[in-house]
Amino acid sequence: MQENDGPSAKRLKLNSDGPLKAEISPEPLSPPQTNTKIPRLCPYLDTINRQYLDFDFEKLCSVSLTRINVYACLVCGKYFQGRGTNTHAYTHSVAEGHHVYLNLHTLKFYCLPDNYEIIDSSLDDIKYVLNPTFTSEHIQNLDGSTKLSRAIDGSLYMPGIVGLNNIKANDYCNVVLQALSHVAPLRNYFLREENYSKVKRPPGDSSYLLVQRFGELMRKLWNPRNFKAHVSPHEMLQAVVLWSKKRFQFTQQGDPIDFLSWFLNALHKALNGTKKKDSSIIYKSFLGNMKIFTRKIPPIEMDEKQKRTLMQTSEYQEVQTESTFLYLTCDLPPPPLFIDEFKENIIPQVNLYQLLNKFNGQSEKEYKTYKENFLKRFEITRLPPYLILYIKRFTKNTFFIEKNPTIVNFPVKNVDFGEFLTPDVKAKHKNTVYDLVANIVHDGEPTKGTYRVHILQKSTGQWHEMQDLHVTDILPQMITLTEAYIQIYELRT
């Protein structure tokens, strides 16, 4: 159904060369049934209920489920199609006496059933909630501002520190989205829609939807003029379900590291990223380089002499390969199998630096395949501006998933990753000191647990714990006592 705004009328004029011809009028003529009037003020503005307005959900008509010409009723908050006679919005306005509507695409306000456009600056706050915009100056001051914002219900919130709705089982997505929203270059890039709105894509490529929805979510999370102190990621998650071909859903629990890995690569591809390190904002922020040294292990049944002979062959020589990474996988030591002398379970602990020794270029780790075993060692050759650590807690086999509860002791500031670089590589880096900006935690059983995230608010230096809609302050000393799962570190500049 087309929007009944008065289609361009055709006038007939006499052509000197022959018969009558149709000419498009430069000024559309309104059909009699629409009664469209000039823009003016509206006497029904006091009927608007801002507390009912929620623009986080899909922009489709609540009756016909169409996405064409959808209007939001600013009295009850419901979405309806069209505004001409016999449309769902028109019928709703007559039946319920709700007169003020907003076109969700053009951001224009109308009064129904009289069908005239409303021009009033008092409605600008509604327009801004639907489509927040940020200037370059505003973005530059985000990490230095300590100004609190006030929601419609009077509650105070800090832009960027707002909860995300858990629709059913999407907390594994929420923690990743919250963590990424505090990666400054990524956030700054997506707060300005013009940065990615002109990215060229092949015909029929719908990946732009994922980029667009992530940008919208980022702007809503950092909106200083929200009507409420939380945001629903519904449209963002709908795009994730569609683009991942239902691999990730918000009706069943998933793994944040799987989602993070897929999401970063999907965004990179949607932004026309290539293998070059500066080809997208994703690679500019997270991409690092390493060397991987691999050598085959001789069969265990051989004696030492046979092994030495076999090690001289080319098949068992160490092979070096170059690789990139978006995150580093840290392996936890196996937890103790026995209880202590007081008949209580031991809480195993390990230092973060001990886990990072895996990447010093010297430590070897055994990897098993179905037929052969290998020894690998890893040497980091370039550190990214933002370093993601994945602490591998879950072991999966055919029958069950086992969780390693080992606590990782880590500092939240001044983590020097240069200690694990070779002298030549370290000399190429001006700085190797990182600070923690986000810490994702898993609680509970492997398949039934929940996720929460710790976020640093740079302007105040305060840490916040966020679990869906719940946002609370937390001391940095308490963060190190949790079962950390994914961490994001920022290079100190």
Secondary structure, DSSP 8 states (H G I E B T S, - for coil): ----S----EEEEE-TTSSEEEEE-SS----TTT--EEEE--TTGGG--GGG---SS----TTT---SSEEEETTT--EEE--STTSHHHHHHHHH---EEEETTT--EEETTTTEEE--GGGHHHHHHHS----HHHHHTTTT----EE-TTS-EEBTTB-EE--SSS-HHHHHHHHHHTT-HHHHHHHHSGGGTTT----TT--THHHHHHHHHHHHHHT-TT-SSSEE--HHHHHHHHHHTTTSS-SSS---HHHHHHHHHHHHHHHTT--SSTTSSHHHHHH-EEEEEEEEE---TTS-HHHHHHHHTSGGGS-EEEEEEESSEEEE-----SS--TTSS----EEEHHHHHGGGBSS--EEEE-SS-EEEEEEEEEE--SEEEEEEE-EEE-SS-EEE---EEE--SS-EEGGGGS-HHHHHH-S--EEEEEEEEEEES-TTT-EEEEEEEETTTTEEEEEETTEEEEE-HHHHTTS-EEEEEEEE--
